[in-house]
Amino acid sequence: MDLCLYGHNHSVPAAEVAPVIGLTPEQVERVYRDIDVKRRTTRPLHLPALLVKDVSEISEMKKAVIG
């Protein structure tokens, strides 16, 4: 999986990755698609929280960090 992830992140064609890791190009393409799907579905987990109203503790923390 690590080599597939490296290949995907560096735009290495599946046909070049496949023989190195002992898979077919089709299998590597499936892994690449799976990586894309997992990134799309988990994207909201990496976004900041949406708040209904301002929370003073958070604003104060931002000011302390940013300066």
PDB file with SEQRES, HELIX, SHEET and CRYST1 records, atoms N, CA, C and O in Angstrom:
SEQRES   1 A   67  MET ASP LEU CYS LEU TYR GLY HIS ASN HIS SER VAL PRO          
SEQRES   2 A   67  ALA ALA GLU VAL ALA PRO VAL ILE GLY LEU THR PRO GLU          
SEQRES   3 A   67  GLN VAL GLU ARG VAL TYR ARG ASP ILE ASP VAL LYS ARG          
SEQRES   4 A   67  ARG THR THR ARG PRO LEU HIS LEU PRO ALA LEU LEU VAL          
SEQRES   5 A   67  LYS ASP VAL SER GLU ILE SER GLU MET LYS LYS ALA VAL          
SEQRES   6 A   67  ILE GLY                                                      
HELIX    1 AA1 ASP A    2  ASN A    9  1                                   8    
HELIX    2 AA2 ALA A   14  ILE A   21  1                                   8    
HELIX    3 AA3 PRO A   25  THR A   42  1                                  18    
HELIX    4 AA4 ARG A   43  HIS A   46  5                                   4    
HELIX    5 AA5 SER A   56  ILE A   66  1                                  11    
CRYST1    1.000    1.000    1.000  90.00  90.00  90.00 P 1           1          
ATOM      1  N   MET A   1       0.823  -1.194   0.000  1.00  0.00           N  
ATOM      2  CA  MET A   1       0.000   0.000   0.000  1.00  0.00           C  
ATOM      3  C   MET A   1       0.870   1.262   0.000  1.00  0.00           C  
ATOM      4  O   MET A   1       0.550   2.235  -0.682  1.00  0.00           O  
ATOM      5  N   ASP A   2       1.961   1.247   0.758  1.00  0.00           N  
ATOM      6  CA  ASP A   2       2.826   2.433   0.819  1.00  0.00           C  
ATOM      7  C   ASP A   2       3.401   2.779  -0.552  1.00  0.00           C  
ATOM      8  O   ASP A   2       3.483   3.953  -0.914  1.00  0.00           O  
ATOM      9  N   LEU A   3       3.795   1.773  -1.304  1.00  0.00           N  
ATOM     10  CA  LEU A   3       4.350   2.042  -2.637  1.00  0.00           C  
ATOM     11  C   LEU A   3       3.276   2.553  -3.590  1.00  0.00           C  
ATOM     12  O   LEU A   3       3.544   3.403  -4.439  1.00  0.00           O  
ATOM     13  N   CYS A   4       2.067   2.033  -3.447  1.00  0.00           N  
ATOM     14  CA  CYS A   4       0.957   2.543  -4.266  1.00  0.00           C  
ATOM     15  C   CYS A   4       0.654   3.991  -3.899  1.00  0.00           C  
ATOM     16  O   CYS A   4       0.424   4.818  -4.781  1.00  0.00           O  
ATOM     17  N   LEU A   5       0.654   4.298  -2.623  1.00  0.00           N  
ATOM     18  CA  LEU A   5       0.398   5.662  -2.181  1.00  0.00           C  
ATOM     19  C   LEU A   5       1.488   6.601  -2.691  1.00  0.00           C  
ATOM     20  O   LEU A   5       1.195   7.704  -3.153  1.00  0.00           O  
ATOM     21  N   TYR A   6       2.736   6.168  -2.606  1.00  0.00           N  
ATOM     22  CA  TYR A   6       3.835   6.967  -3.137  1.00  0.00           C  
ATOM     23  C   TYR A   6       3.640   7.194  -4.640  1.00  0.00           C  
ATOM     24  O   TYR A   6       3.765   8.319  -5.126  1.00  0.00           O  
ATOM     25  N   GLY A   7       3.334   6.120  -5.367  1.00  0.00           N  
ATOM     26  CA  GLY A   7       3.131   6.238  -6.803  1.00  0.00           C  
ATOM     27  C   GLY A   7       1.994   7.186  -7.139  1.00  0.00           C  
ATOM     28  O   GLY A   7       2.108   8.012  -8.045  1.00  0.00           O  
ATOM     29  N   HIS A   8       0.908   7.064  -6.411  1.00  0.00           N  
ATOM     30  CA  HIS A   8      -0.250   7.934  -6.649  1.00  0.00           C  
ATOM     31  C   HIS A   8       0.107   9.385  -6.362  1.00  0.00           C  
ATOM     32  O   HIS A   8      -0.205  10.266  -7.163  1.00  0.00           O  
ATOM     33  N   ASN A   9       0.760   9.649  -5.225  1.00  0.00           N  
ATOM     34  CA  ASN A   9       1.115  11.013  -4.839  1.00  0.00           C  
ATOM     35  C   ASN A   9       2.115  11.655  -5.786  1.00  0.00           C  
ATOM     36  O   ASN A   9       2.165  12.880  -5.897  1.00  0.00           O  
ATOM     37  N   HIS A  10       2.909  10.845  -6.466  1.00  0.00           N  
ATOM     38  CA  HIS A  10       3.930  11.373  -7.373  1.00  0.00           C  
ATOM     39  C   HIS A  10       3.580  11.142  -8.847  1.00  0.00           C  
ATOM     40  O   HIS A  10       4.441  11.244  -9.722  1.00  0.00           O  
ATOM     41  N   SER A  11       2.314  10.831  -9.108  1.00  0.00           N  
ATOM     42  CA  SER A  11       1.801  10.662 -10.481  1.00  0.00           C  
ATOM     43  C   SER A  11       2.569   9.623 -11.286  1.00  0.00           C  
ATOM     44  O   SER A  11       2.784   9.788 -12.487  1.00  0.00           O  
ATOM     45  N   VAL A  12       2.977   8.554 -10.616  1.00  0.00           N  
ATOM     46  CA  VAL A  12       3.641   7.450 -11.315  1.00  0.00           C  
ATOM     47  C   VAL A  12       2.539   6.581 -11.925  1.00  0.00           C  
ATOM     48  O   VAL A  12       1.628   6.162 -11.211  1.00  0.00           O  
ATOM     49  N   PRO A  13       2.604   6.303 -13.228  1.00  0.00           N  
ATOM     50  CA  PRO A  13       1.575   5.476 -13.858  1.00  0.00           C  
ATOM     51  C   PRO A  13       1.473   4.095 -13.201  1.00  0.00           C  
ATOM     52  O   PRO A  13       2.471   3.516 -12.771  1.00  0.00           O  
ATOM     53  N   ALA A  14       0.264   3.597 -13.138  1.00  0.00           N  
ATOM     54  CA  ALA A  14       0.010   2.285 -12.533  1.00  0.00           C  
ATOM     55  C   ALA A  14       0.828   1.194 -13.213  1.00  0.00           C  
ATOM     56  O   ALA A  14       1.262   0.246 -12.559  1.00  0.00           O  
ATOM     57  N   ALA A  15       1.040   1.321 -14.511  1.00  0.00           N  
ATOM     58  CA  ALA A  15       1.805   0.319 -15.257  1.00  0.00           C  
ATOM     59  C   ALA A  15       3.266   0.252 -14.801  1.00  0.00           C  
ATOM     60  O   ALA A  15       3.908  -0.790 -14.939  1.00  0.00           O  
ATOM     61  N   GLU A  16       3.790   1.347 -14.263  1.00  0.00           N  
ATOM     62  CA  GLU A  16       5.168   1.341 -13.759  1.00  0.00           C  
ATOM     63  C   GLU A  16       5.238   0.804 -12.327  1.00  0.00           C  
ATOM     64  O   GLU A  16       6.216   0.158 -11.951  1.00  0.00           O  
ATOM     65  N   VAL A  17       4.218   1.069 -11.544  1.00  0.00           N  
ATOM     66  CA  VAL A  17       4.189   0.620 -10.147  1.00  0.00           C  
ATOM     67  C   VAL A  17       3.910  -0.879 -10.066  1.00  0.00           C  
ATOM     68  O   VAL A  17       4.493  -1.578  -9.237  1.00  0.00           O  
ATOM     69  N   ALA A  18       3.029  -1.368 -10.916  1.00  0.00           N  
ATOM     70  CA  ALA A  18       2.547  -2.751 -10.854  1.00  0.00           C  
ATOM     71  C   ALA A  18       3.656  -3.805 -10.799  1.00  0.00           C  
ATOM     72  O   ALA A  18       3.644  -4.631  -9.887  1.00  0.00           O  
ATOM     73  N   PRO A  19       4.612  -3.813 -11.730  1.00  0.00           N  
ATOM     74  CA  PRO A  19       5.620  -4.880 -11.672  1.00  0.00           C  
ATOM     75  C   PRO A  19       6.526  -4.802 -10.444  1.00  0.00           C  
ATOM     76  O   PRO A  19       7.050  -5.823  -9.999  1.00  0.00           O  
ATOM     77  N   VAL A  20       6.709  -3.628  -9.905  1.00  0.00           N  
ATOM     78  CA  VAL A  20       7.564  -3.450  -8.736  1.00  0.00           C  
ATOM     79  C   VAL A  20       6.946  -4.102  -7.503  1.00  0.00           C  
ATOM     80  O   VAL A  20       7.654  -4.651  -6.658  1.00  0.00           O  
ATOM     81  N   ILE A  21       5.618  -4.036  -7.408  1.00  0.00           N  
ATOM     82  CA  ILE A  21       4.956  -4.570  -6.214  1.00  0.00           C  
ATOM     83  C   ILE A  21       4.236  -5.891  -6.453  1.00  0.00           C  
ATOM     84  O   ILE A  21       3.603  -6.430  -5.544  1.00  0.00           O  
ATOM     85  N   GLY A  22       4.330  -6.409  -7.662  1.00  0.00           N  
ATOM     86  CA  GLY A  22       3.757  -7.726  -7.945  1.00  0.00           C  
ATOM     87  C   GLY A  22       2.253  -7.736  -8.152  1.00  0.00           C  
ATOM     88  O   GLY A  22       1.589  -8.731  -7.861  1.00  0.00           O  
ATOM     89  N   LEU A  23       1.712  -6.629  -8.655  1.00  0.00           N  
ATOM     90  CA  LEU A  23       0.286  -6.555  -8.981  1.00  0.00           C  
ATOM     91  C   LEU A  23       0.127  -6.252 -10.461  1.00  0.00           C  
ATOM     92  O   LEU A  23       1.090  -5.893 -11.139  1.00  0.00           O  
ATOM     93  N   THR A  24      -1.087  -6.398 -10.953  1.00  0.00           N  
ATOM     94  CA  THR A  24      -1.364  -6.016 -12.338  1.00  0.00           C  
ATOM     95  C   THR A  24      -1.636  -4.508 -12.370  1.00  0.00           C  
ATOM     96  O   THR A  24      -1.998  -3.923 -11.350  1.00  0.00           O  
ATOM     97  N   PRO A  25      -1.463  -3.881 -13.532  1.00  0.00           N  
ATOM     98  CA  PRO A  25      -1.791  -2.451 -13.635  1.00  0.00           C  
ATOM     99  C   PRO A  25      -3.247  -2.159 -13.251  1.00  0.00           C  
ATOM    100  O   PRO A  25      -3.543  -1.108 -12.683  1.00  0.00           O  
ATOM    101  N   GLU A  26      -4.146  -3.087 -13.562  1.00  0.00           N  
ATOM    102  CA  GLU A  26      -5.557  -2.903 -13.218  1.00  0.00           C  
ATOM    103  C   GLU A  26      -5.744  -2.876 -11.699  1.00  0.00           C  
ATOM    104  O   GLU A  26      -6.535  -2.090 -11.178  1.00  0.00           O  
ATOM    105  N   GLN A  27      -5.014  -3.735 -11.000  1.00  0.00           N  
ATOM    106  CA  GLN A  27      -5.111  -3.761  -9.540  1.00  0.00           C  
ATOM    107  C   GLN A  27      -4.573  -2.459  -8.940  1.00  0.00           C  
ATOM    108  O   GLN A  27      -5.142  -1.926  -7.987  1.00  0.00           O  
ATOM    109  N   VAL A  28      -3.498  -1.964  -9.493  1.00  0.00           N  
ATOM    110  CA  VAL A  28      -2.928  -0.698  -9.001  1.00  0.00           C  
ATOM    111  C   VAL A  28      -3.896   0.448  -9.291  1.00  0.00           C  
ATOM    112  O   VAL A  28      -4.065   1.335  -8.454  1.00  0.00           O  
ATOM    113  N   GLU A  29      -4.523   0.441 -10.445  1.00  0.00           N  
ATOM    114  CA  GLU A  29      -5.529   1.468 -10.766  1.00  0.00           C  
ATOM    115  C   GLU A  29      -6.658   1.434  -9.740  1.00  0.00           C  
ATOM    116  O   GLU A  29      -7.147   2.480  -9.316  1.00  0.00           O  
ATOM    117  N   ARG A  30      -7.071   0.227  -9.343  1.00  0.00           N  
ATOM    118  CA  ARG A  30      -8.110   0.095  -8.319  1.00  0.00           C  
ATOM    119  C   ARG A  30      -7.648   0.697  -6.994  1.00  0.00           C  
ATOM    120  O   ARG A  30      -8.419   1.362  -6.302  1.00  0.00           O  
ATOM    121  N   VAL A  31      -6.396   0.457  -6.652  1.00  0.00           N  
ATOM    122  CA  VAL A  31      -5.854   1.036  -5.421  1.00  0.00           C  
ATOM    123  C   VAL A  31      -5.833   2.557  -5.535  1.00  0.00           C  
ATOM    124  O   VAL A  31      -6.190   3.247  -4.581  1.00  0.00           O  
ATOM    125  N   TYR A  32      -5.422   3.090  -6.682  1.00  0.00           N  
ATOM    126  CA  TYR A  32      -5.404   4.535  -6.891  1.00  0.00           C  
ATOM    127  C   TYR A  32      -6.808   5.119  -6.720  1.00  0.00           C  
ATOM    128  O   TYR A  32      -6.981   6.147  -6.065  1.00  0.00           O  
ATOM    129  N   ARG A  33      -7.808   4.461  -7.308  1.00  0.00           N  
ATOM    130  CA  ARG A  33      -9.192   4.930  -7.174  1.00  0.00           C  
ATOM    131  C   ARG A  33      -9.633   4.877  -5.717  1.00  0.00           C  
ATOM    132  O   ARG A  33     -10.317   5.782  -5.238  1.00  0.00           O  
ATOM    133  N   ASP A  34      -9.245   3.824  -5.018  1.00  0.00           N  
ATOM    134  CA  ASP A  34      -9.603   3.677  -3.613  1.00  0.00           C  
ATOM    135  C   ASP A  34      -8.994   4.811  -2.777  1.00  0.00           C  
ATOM    136  O   ASP A  34      -9.641   5.339  -1.873  1.00  0.00           O  
ATOM    137  N   ILE A  35      -7.771   5.171  -3.082  1.00  0.00           N  
ATOM    138  CA  ILE A  35      -7.122   6.292  -2.389  1.00  0.00           C  
ATOM    139  C   ILE A  35      -7.916   7.574  -2.613  1.00  0.00           C  
ATOM    140  O   ILE A  35      -8.164   8.329  -1.673  1.00  0.00           O  
ATOM    141  N   ASP A  36      -8.316   7.818  -3.871  1.00  0.00           N  
ATOM    142  CA  ASP A  36      -9.103   9.018  -4.188  1.00  0.00           C  
ATOM    143  C   ASP A  36     -10.426   9.037  -3.437  1.00  0.00           C  
ATOM    144  O   ASP A  36     -10.824  10.070  -2.900  1.00  0.00           O  
ATOM    145  N   VAL A  37     -11.107   7.901  -3.399  1.00  0.00           N  
ATOM    146  CA  VAL A  37     -12.401   7.821  -2.714  1.00  0.00           C  
ATOM    147  C   VAL A  37     -12.228   8.087  -1.219  1.00  0.00           C  
ATOM    148  O   VAL A  37     -13.008   8.832  -0.625  1.00  0.00           O  
ATOM    149  N   LYS A  38     -11.227   7.491  -0.623  1.00  0.00           N  
ATOM    150  CA  LYS A  38     -11.001   7.699   0.811  1.00  0.00           C  
ATOM    151  C   LYS A  38     -10.652   9.145   1.121  1.00  0.00           C  
ATOM    152  O   LYS A  38     -11.064   9.670   2.155  1.00  0.00           O  
ATOM    153  N   ARG A  39      -9.911   9.788   0.256  1.00  0.00           N  
ATOM    154  CA  ARG A  39      -9.581  11.200   0.473  1.00  0.00           C  
ATOM    155  C   ARG A  39     -10.829  12.069   0.350  1.00  0.00           C  
ATOM    156  O   ARG A  39     -11.027  12.993   1.139  1.00  0.00           O  
ATOM    157  N   ARG A  40     -11.670  11.772  -0.643  1.00  0.00           N  
ATOM    158  CA  ARG A  40     -12.902  12.553  -0.805  1.00  0.00           C  
ATOM    159  C   ARG A  40     -13.839  12.378   0.384  1.00  0.00           C  
ATOM    160  O   ARG A  40     -14.416  13.349   0.874  1.00  0.00           O  
ATOM    161  N   THR A  41     -13.990  11.142   0.846  1.00  0.00           N  
ATOM    162  CA  THR A  41     -14.956  10.889   1.919  1.00  0.00           C  
ATOM    163  C   THR A  41     -14.478  11.368   3.279  1.00  0.00           C  
ATOM    164  O   THR A  41     -15.300  11.625   4.160  1.00  0.00           O  
ATOM    165  N   THR A  42     -13.172  11.495   3.474  1.00  0.00           N  
ATOM    166  CA  THR A  42     -12.681  11.951   4.776  1.00  0.00           C  
ATOM    167  C   THR A  42     -12.324  13.431   4.789  1.00  0.00           C  
ATOM    168  O   THR A  42     -11.916  13.954   5.826  1.00  0.00           O  
ATOM    169  N   ARG A  43     -12.468  14.110   3.671  1.00  0.00           N  
ATOM    170  CA  ARG A  43     -12.137  15.535   3.617  1.00  0.00           C  
ATOM    171  C   ARG A  43     -12.845  16.347   4.700  1.00  0.00           C  
ATOM    172  O   ARG A  43     -12.197  17.183   5.330  1.00  0.00           O  
ATOM    173  N   PRO A  44     -14.141  16.145   4.950  1.00  0.00           N  
ATOM    174  CA  PRO A  44     -14.808  16.937   5.990  1.00  0.00           C  
ATOM    175  C   PRO A  44     -14.174  16.790   7.378  1.00  0.00           C  
ATOM    176  O   PRO A  44     -14.285  17.696   8.204  1.00  0.00           O  
ATOM    177  N   LEU A  45     -13.525  15.684   7.635  1.00  0.00           N  
ATOM    178  CA  LEU A  45     -12.891  15.477   8.936  1.00  0.00           C  
ATOM    179  C   LEU A  45     -11.693  16.393   9.148  1.00  0.00           C  
ATOM    180  O   LEU A  45     -11.273  16.616  10.283  1.00  0.00           O  
ATOM    181  N   HIS A  46     -11.141  16.924   8.061  1.00  0.00           N  
ATOM    182  CA  HIS A  46      -9.967  17.786   8.140  1.00  0.00           C  
ATOM    183  C   HIS A  46     -10.312  19.269   8.104  1.00  0.00           C  
ATOM    184  O   HIS A  46      -9.429  20.118   8.230  1.00  0.00           O  
ATOM    185  N   LEU A  47     -11.592  19.581   7.933  1.00  0.00           N  
ATOM    186  CA  LEU A  47     -12.026  20.974   7.884  1.00  0.00           C  
ATOM    187  C   LEU A  47     -12.291  21.492   9.290  1.00  0.00           C  
ATOM    188  O   LEU A  47     -12.588  20.710  10.194  1.00  0.00           O  
ATOM    189  N   PRO A  48     -12.187  22.806   9.484  1.00  0.00           N  
ATOM    190  CA  PRO A  48     -12.490  23.351  10.803  1.00  0.00           C  
ATOM    191  C   PRO A  48     -13.980  23.207  11.121  1.00  0.00           C  
ATOM    192  O   PRO A  48     -14.816  23.102  10.223  1.00  0.00           O  
ATOM    193  N   ALA A  49     -14.284  23.205  12.387  1.00  0.00           N  
ATOM    194  CA  ALA A  49     -15.676  23.066  12.822  1.00  0.00           C  
ATOM    195  C   ALA A  49     -16.490  24.288  12.412  1.00  0.00           C  
ATOM    196  O   ALA A  49     -15.977  25.406  12.367  1.00  0.00           O  
ATOM    197  N   LEU A  50     -17.763  24.058  12.113  1.00  0.00           N  
ATOM    198  CA  LEU A  50     -18.695  25.145  11.839  1.00  0.00           C  
ATOM    199  C   LEU A  50     -19.478  25.404  13.108  1.00  0.00           C  
ATOM    200  O   LEU A  50     -20.133  24.505  13.634  1.00  0.00           O  
ATOM    201  N   LEU A  51     -19.415  26.618  13.596  1.00  0.00           N  
ATOM    202  CA  LEU A  51     -20.071  26.963  14.845  1.00  0.00           C  
ATOM    203  C   LEU A  51     -21.303  27.820  14.578  1.00  0.00           C  
ATOM    204  O   LEU A  51     -21.330  28.611  13.636  1.00  0.00           O  
ATOM    205  N   VAL A  52     -22.313  27.656  15.410  1.00  0.00           N  
ATOM    206  CA  VAL A  52     -23.538  28.441  15.279  1.00  0.00           C  
ATOM    207  C   VAL A  52     -23.274  29.885  15.679  1.00  0.00           C  
ATOM    208  O   VAL A  52     -23.800  30.813  15.066  1.00  0.00           O  
ATOM    209  N   LYS A  53     -22.456  30.068  16.709  1.00  0.00           N  
ATOM    210  CA  LYS A  53     -22.089  31.425  17.123  1.00  0.00           C  
ATOM    211  C   LYS A  53     -20.638  31.419  17.579  1.00  0.00           C  
ATOM    212  O   LYS A  53     -20.041  30.363  17.788  1.00  0.00           O  
ATOM    213  N   ASP A  54     -20.087  32.606  17.727  1.00  0.00           N  
ATOM    214  CA  ASP A  54     -18.699  32.736  18.134  1.00  0.00           C  
ATOM    215  C   ASP A  54     -18.504  32.176  19.545  1.00  0.00           C  
ATOM    216  O   ASP A  54     -19.330  32.402  20.429  1.00  0.00           O  
ATOM    217  N   VAL A  55     -17.426  31.459  19.744  1.00  0.00           N  
ATOM    218  CA  VAL A  55     -17.066  30.923  21.056  1.00  0.00           C  
ATOM    219  C   VAL A  55     -15.823  31.682  21.511  1.00  0.00           C  
ATOM    220  O   VAL A  55     -14.768  31.603  20.883  1.00  0.00           O  
ATOM    221  N   SER A  56     -15.964  32.410  22.603  1.00  0.00           N  
ATOM    222  CA  SER A  56     -14.890  33.298  23.040  1.00  0.00           C  
ATOM    223  C   SER A  56     -13.585  32.558  23.314  1.00  0.00           C  
ATOM    224  O   SER A  56     -12.508  33.079  23.028  1.00  0.00           O  
ATOM    225  N   GLU A  57     -13.670  31.353  23.863  1.00  0.00           N  
ATOM    226  CA  GLU A  57     -12.456  30.597  24.159  1.00  0.00           C  
ATOM    227  C   GLU A  57     -11.649  30.309  22.896  1.00  0.00           C  
ATOM    228  O   GLU A  57     -10.419  30.366  22.903  1.00  0.00           O  
ATOM    229  N   ILE A  58     -12.354  30.002  21.822  1.00  0.00           N  
ATOM    230  CA  ILE A  58     -11.675  29.720  20.560  1.00  0.00           C  
ATOM    231  C   ILE A  58     -11.057  30.986  19.992  1.00  0.00           C  
ATOM    232  O   ILE A  58      -9.927  30.963  19.505  1.00  0.00           O  
ATOM    233  N   SER A  59     -11.795  32.096  20.053  1.00  0.00           N  
ATOM    234  CA  SER A  59     -11.266  33.365  19.558  1.00  0.00           C  
ATOM    235  C   SER A  59     -10.018  33.765  20.325  1.00  0.00           C  
ATOM    236  O   SER A  59      -9.047  34.243  19.740  1.00  0.00           O  
ATOM    237  N   GLU A  60     -10.047  33.568  21.637  1.00  0.00           N  
ATOM    238  CA  GLU A  60      -8.884  33.904  22.467  1.00  0.00           C  
ATOM    239  C   GLU A  60      -7.700  33.029  22.139  1.00  0.00           C  
ATOM    240  O   GLU A  60      -6.563  33.501  22.121  1.00  0.00           O  
ATOM    241  N   MET A  61      -7.952  31.745  21.876  1.00  0.00           N  
ATOM    242  CA  MET A  61      -6.863  30.832  21.517  1.00  0.00           C  
ATOM    243  C   MET A  61      -6.242  31.246  20.191  1.00  0.00           C  
ATOM    244  O   MET A  61      -5.019  31.230  20.050  1.00  0.00           O  
ATOM    245  N   LYS A  62      -7.067  31.614  19.221  1.00  0.00           N  
ATOM    246  CA  LYS A  62      -6.554  32.058  17.919  1.00  0.00           C  
ATOM    247  C   LYS A  62      -5.668  33.295  18.083  1.00  0.00           C  
ATOM    248  O   LYS A  62      -4.592  33.385  17.491  1.00  0.00           O  
ATOM    249  N   LYS A  63      -6.141  34.251  18.901  1.00  0.00           N  
ATOM    250  CA  LYS A  63      -5.364  35.478  19.115  1.00  0.00           C  
ATOM    251  C   LYS A  63      -4.019  35.159  19.760  1.00  0.00           C  
ATOM    252  O   LYS A  63      -3.000  35.750  19.402  1.00  0.00           O  
ATOM    253  N   ALA A  64      -4.016  34.233  20.702  1.00  0.00           N  
ATOM    254  CA  ALA A  64      -2.779  33.868  21.401  1.00  0.00           C  
ATOM    255  C   ALA A  64      -1.802  33.189  20.458  1.00  0.00           C  
ATOM    256  O   ALA A  64      -0.594  33.403  20.555  1.00  0.00           O  
ATOM    257  N   VAL A  65      -2.317  32.370  19.541  1.00  0.00           N  
ATOM    258  CA  VAL A  65      -1.453  31.632  18.609  1.00  0.00           C  
ATOM    259  C   VAL A  65      -0.938  32.557  17.515  1.00  0.00           C  
ATOM    260  O   VAL A  65       0.247  32.546  17.182  1.00  0.00           O  
ATOM    261  N   ILE A  66      -1.845  33.358  16.961  1.00  0.00           N  
ATOM    262  CA  ILE A  66      -1.476  34.229  15.834  1.00  0.00           C  
ATOM    263  C   ILE A  66      -0.673  35.435  16.323  1.00  0.00           C  
ATOM    264  O   ILE A  66       0.245  35.897  15.646  1.00  0.00           O  
ATOM    265  N   GLY A  67      -1.025  35.930  17.487  1.00  0.00           N  
ATOM    266  CA  GLY A  67      -0.242  37.037  18.063  1.00  0.00           C  
ATOM    267  C   GLY A  67      -0.907  38.332  18.071  1.00  0.00           C  
ATOM    268  O   GLY A  67      -0.332  39.318  18.533  1.00  0.00           O  
TER     269      GLY A  67                                                      
END                                                                             
